[in-house]
């Protein structure tokens, strides 16, 4: 998967503004259940927002990078304790997917 351009990141950040936080990295870090939950959410939505809780052993950047690697997705942004991940889905028809700017 090619790296996102700054225009594509800006587009995805705008789309992520309306999203609810659905993934929480807590004191157990990133385990198989969390990875599967994030993977399923990425396949269904393409763009997900997560949060690293205060009791997590990982920093927000470390948590986002580790989860992105585990789910083969890309980190769009990390702000404070929240992060956004993106991965193109293959389960949706092409016209229902997020169309990235060139």
C-alpha positions, 0 to 999 in steps of 0.5 A, a space after each residue: 500500500 502506498 503512503 498517503 499524500 498530505 492531501 489524502 491525509 487532510 481529506 481523511 482527517 476531515 472525514 474522521 471529524 464526525 467519527 466516534 471513537 470505537 477502539 480503546 487501547 488500555 492497560 493490556 496494550 494491543 492483544 489479539 481481541 483488540 487487533 481483530 476488533 480494529 481489523 473488522 472495523 477497518 474492513 467495514 468502515 475503512 476509517 476508524 478513530 481510536 484512543 489510548 487510555 491513561 493506564 496504557 503502557 503505550 504512548 498514543 503514537 506507539 499505540 497507533 503505529 503498533 495497531 496500524 502494523 497489526 491491521 495492515 493499515 495506515 496512521 492518518 493522525 495522532 492528536 493528544 490521546 486519539 488517533 485515526 487509522 485508514 485501510 481501503 476495504 475490499 468488501 464494499 463495492 467500489 462506488 461505496 468506498 472512500 475515494 482518495 484525492 490524487 
